[in-house]
Amino acid sequence: MSRLTKLIIRLLLKLLYRVEVKGLDNYYKAGKRVLIVANHTSLLDGPLLYAWLPETPTFAVNTDIARQKRFSFFMQFVDLFLMDSNSALSIKSMINFIRKDKKAVIFPEGRISTTGTLMKIYEGPAFIASKSGAMILPIAIDGGQISPFSYQTNRGHIRWFPKITITILPPEKIEISASLSGNDRRKVAIRKMQKLMFNLQYKTFDHNKTLLEATYEASKKFGPNLVVLEDTKNQKVTYKQLFIRMVILSRAMEKTTSLGETVGLMLPNVNALAISFFALQYLDRVPAILNFASGSQNIIRACETAKIKTIFTSDQFISKAGLEMLVEDISHHVNIIFLEDLRKKITNIDKLCGLWLGRNPIHRQQRKVASNHRSPAVILFTSGSEGTPKGVVLSHQNILSNFAQVRIHIDFRASDTVFTCLPLFHSFALNAGFISPLLGGSKVYLYPTPLHYRLIPQIIYDKNATIFFSTNTFLKGYAKYAHPYDFHNLRFVGAGAEKLRNDTGQLYMEKYGIRIYQGYGLTETSPVIAANSPLASKIGTVGTIIPDIDFYLKPVEGINKGGQLVVRGPNIMMGYLIHGSNGKITPPSTERGDGWHDTGDIVDIDTDGYVTILGRSKRFAKLGGEMVSLTVVEELAIYTWPGTNHAALAIPDDIKGEKIILVTDNPKAERNELLETIDQLKYSKIYFPSLIISVKELPVLNTGKTDYINLTKMIHN
């Protein structure tokens, strides 16, 4: 009878939810003594595991839940172990039960998630796992969180019959040193169980696809008519409209570009940038998002580095931003095409094609070279050690892996509005502020600049934004003008790109009741490496390393605590494009082999896994989140005052985070002369130092190189 019941339930769930099971072979690898742990997405989780697991394990059920009548029908078909996770005797009984080579299912969260992602892990399941000697079989359930049987009916978009996927991961064991006992043992057990559950949640997302495929799947999951984009023109765009407009625009772009070509985008944060980005994805072109604030010289170098022949921009944007001279300069090197001109060429045939092909953009016309998850998805630019921009090539898999890694900490929901004013030519804004919300069903409100300190808090209030990403510099600026109620609807504020100062965090807590969660990453890592979250946070750190990243600390001379962080993982870039390399990608590599990337950052990691940034070894400054090459500043000084010696230093600054000091042995150095050079060579004024100090002689090392450590001491003295 029980087999028949199991078969009927399985057929019914398969019919309604198109249930897919992956990794069933891992169930048999776990052996006899097994603790099965699963995330708790909905009331369907128990029936799903009962129906698809080859054997019927015992379900560990909280005594309070067992009393509820709505569970009585399911409970008559399974063996139950009633337990109280707060009772030491109950936990001990469960340990003894499993030690008899039993299989038991337990939900470490102890309750159904109300957020769609992981919630806190109870101490009991972690302790049971460590003391029973059982193999842990992690099972990831995905899809149930958006069904009517979840606890999110008031928090997001609910689908009556979403597709549900069950992923059975390889079994593992929680092993704890025998020297630990009592509270120390429990703390380690909880930490290891939480890490296991983080990895389980990460594995529920398949990152082996393209950005367009992932976005289309999100539209099917959350509904094609869900609004996911809005800009300052108050134009709202649904998934469906995004795909239609993407196809229409792609037909015009296709005529001026070729398959696999890298194509520049030079636009502010507006819907047109989002649609252009996906139009190029649809065409199997690689978008390169250019920093229009970096100056014509850097843009020209970037185009040479990535072999960009065409840049799409907006005539209206160029006019409003006063960038006519910049466009004039770069137009001698690349083909500039205005979107306004493309719009005039769009025909009724193009619109009909958009309506038809936009319904299912994945089944597009077969092309000679089709993108896959390992293909380049986007190229962003970061300053090189000698000041020449380097292209950072990120694959589809890189970006989607980072979304899967980060969504554990940031639960994007269909009820969310993400306010994005950081420019999308930064990896932080591109992934966290644009791509990730689209994949999570959230609406992205695109604002063209982060510099409007008075206006941005008001818009956050007007648009009822719930998630906001920014930098310390900008957050401090907004707090100067924001009304205490402007941020009342924000439920998550994330800070990155530069160190979050303690006074900024304290100000937001006292004035707005908001805790800012600091993270850490690089363009080369898509970008997040570590993050704090409501689930796991420690003030003064950048959080814990996200799942599926291997790392080690390389010893640094003179540094006794910590070391230089080197990382490897699926979110690490494909490689660099170096100026003069003819478009060849140089993959990351260190002394340990290919795939490892040296961050250049010196960090310390405590016993709980929290990362503290101690300093940067690379010769860069961060001004308001912008990376500025100190080498370029020195070269500009050499150009201005040849025959003399110069050194650029970055020191802390209350306003910009850091400021640049130029130290020179030229006693006649004048700031206006250097400014004239910057204008003449068409560099951004961000390279203009805040202060020029003349000294008799610059200290040097035995090698003849400038002794920056002693020079810094001289300046502070």
HELIX and SHEET records of a PDB file:
HELIX    1   1 SER A    2  TYR A   17  1                                  16    
HELIX    2   2 ASP A   25  LYS A   29  1                                   5    
HELIX    3   3 ASP A   45  TRP A   52  1                                   8    
HELIX    4   4 THR A   63  ALA A   66  1                                   4    
HELIX    5   5 LYS A   69  PHE A   71  5                                   3    
HELIX    6   6 SER A   72  MET A   75  1                                   4    
HELIX    7   7 ALA A   88  ILE A   98  1                                  11    
HELIX    8   8 GLU A  123  SER A  132  1                                  10    
HELIX    9   9 GLY A  144  ILE A  146  5                                   3    
HELIX   10  10 GLY A  182  LYS A  203  1                                  22    
HELIX   11  11 LEU A  211  PHE A  222  1                                  12    
HELIX   12  12 TYR A  239  MET A  253  1                                  15    
HELIX   13  13 GLU A  254  THR A  256  5                                   3    
HELIX   14  14 ASN A  271  TYR A  282  1                                  12    
HELIX   15  15 SER A  296  ALA A  306  1                                  11    
HELIX   16  16 ASP A  315  ALA A  321  1                                   7    
HELIX   17  17 GLU A  324  ILE A  330  1                                   7    
HELIX   18  18 LEU A  339  LYS A  345  1                                   7    
HELIX   19  19 ASN A  348  LEU A  357  1                                  10    
HELIX   20  20 HIS A  396  VAL A  406  1                                  11    
HELIX   21  21 SER A  427  LEU A  430  1                                   4    
HELIX   22  22 ASN A  431  ILE A  435  3                                   5    
HELIX   23  23 SER A  436  GLY A  440  1                                   5    
HELIX   24  24 LEU A  455  ASP A  462  1                                   8    
HELIX   25  25 ASN A  472  TYR A  481  1                                  10    
HELIX   26  26 ASN A  502  TYR A  512  1                                  11    
HELIX   27  27 THR A  523  THR A  525  5                                   3    
HELIX   28  28 LEU A  630  THR A  640  1                                  11    
HELIX   29  29 ARG A  671  GLN A  680  1                                  10    
HELIX   30  30 LYS A  685  TYR A  687  5                                   3    
HELIX   31  31 TYR A  708  HIS A  716  1                                   9    
SHEET    1   A 7 GLU A  20  LYS A  22  0                                        
SHEET    2   A 7 THR A 165  ILE A 168  1                                        
SHEET    3   A 7 MET A 135  ASP A 142 -1                                        
SHEET    4   A 7 VAL A  34  ALA A  38  1                                        
SHEET    5   A 7 LYS A 103  ILE A 106  1                                        
SHEET    6   A 7 THR A  58  ASN A  62  1                                        
SHEET    7   A 7 LEU A  80  MET A  83  1                                        
SHEET    1   B 9 LYS A 236  THR A 238  0                                        
SHEET    2   B 9 VAL A 227  GLU A 230 -1                                        
SHEET    3   B 9 LYS A 443  LEU A 446  1                                        
SHEET    4   B 9 THR A 417  THR A 420  1                                        
SHEET    5   B 9 ILE A 467  SER A 470  1                                        
SHEET    6   B 9 PHE A 492  ALA A 495  1                                        
SHEET    7   B 9 ILE A 516  GLY A 521  1                                        
SHEET    8   B 9 VAL A 528  ALA A 531 -1                                        
SHEET    9   B 9 THR A 544  ILE A 545 -1                                        
SHEET    1   C 4 VAL A 286  ILE A 289  0                                        
SHEET    2   C 4 THR A 262  MET A 266  1                                        
SHEET    3   C 4 THR A 310  THR A 313  1                                        
SHEET    4   C 4 ASN A 335  PHE A 338  1                                        
SHEET    1   D 4 PRO A 376  SER A 383  0                                        
SHEET    2   D 4 PRO A 389  SER A 395 -1                                        
SHEET    3   D 4 GLY A 575  LEU A 577 -1                                        
SHEET    4   D 4 ILE A 585  THR A 586 -1                                        
SHEET    1   E 4 ASP A 550  LYS A 554  0                                        
SHEET    2   E 4 GLY A 563  ARG A 568 -1                                        
SHEET    3   E 4 HIS A 597  ILE A 605 -1                                        
SHEET    4   E 4 VAL A 611  ARG A 616 -1                                        
SHEET    1   F 2 SER A 589  THR A 590  0                                        
SHEET    2   F 2 GLY A 593  ASP A 594 -1                                        
SHEET    1   G 2 PHE A 620  LEU A 623  0                                        
SHEET    2   G 2 GLU A 626  SER A 629 -1                                        
SHEET    1   H 3 HIS A 646  ASP A 653  0                                        
SHEET    2   H 3 GLY A 657  THR A 664 -1                                        
SHEET    3   H 3 LEU A 691  SER A 694  1                                        
END                                                                             
